Amino acid sequence: MAEQPDLFIPGVAEAPWPSLDPSVGASGIDRVAALDEEGALAQLLARCGASEADPIDLACALLDRFGGIGRVIGAPAADLARVVGAELAVELGVVHALLLRVLDFPLRHRAFLGSWGAAKTYLRARLRALPREAFHVLFLDRRNQLIADERMGEGSISHAPVYPREVVRRALELSACGVLLAHNHPSGDPTPSPADIEMTRQVVDACRALDIAVHDHLIVGGEEVASLKALGLM
């Protein structure tokens, strides 16, 4: 059997491994997993070809700019490019796309209503780093499995226009039986605004007329996710 390549790049972020016994032959994956955010991100940047600058310096710059590795990976390519250049921004975008595919797997392969934790994790990864409000609709089939996640509105740092008739039209095109509404608050505060509550009511009314269920409206603000249903607002 061929020897497995070591995924750990020596000389990059070789911080102490508090969770590992150095006498044990730790794999490259274990060694990267034992690093802090800065070290793990530096390893990724080195693997992606960060050759003109020190990966540690780039990792620190990204974390200072965006505030956390999740926000770094999910940041818009144009914003990333200002820090690390266009090529590395594309590489980080690929990592984010793969992460979303991993996170949406349970939503596509088992009943969505039994996977609210997975839904929140997925939406947090998808929306938390966006600099402007974006309104997404997750369309569900009769088994409450995910058909599609589509952006139905995008706006300013405090508002994303949404048209209930467009949500209904797209649900009918996809033969969706239910929807989950979601958008982000770039401010980091997921508290629903009066406009959020009114817009939700309009979408619920439009969908009810065609027997399309609106299961919830989730608002992502930083690491927090607010549920209008849990708050008794729908």
Secondary structure, DSSP 8 states (H G I E B T S, - for coil): -------S-TTSS----TTS-TTS---HHHHHHTS-HHHHHHHHHHHHT--SS-HHHHHHHHHHHHSSHHHHHHS-HHHHHHHH-HHHHHHHHHHHHHHHHHHHHHHHHS-GGG-HHHHHHHHHHHHTT-SS-EEEEEEE-TTS-EEEEEEEEE-SSS-----HHHHHHHHHHTT-SEEEEEEE-TTS-----HHHHHHHHHHHHHHHTTT-EEEEEEEEETTEEEETTTTT--
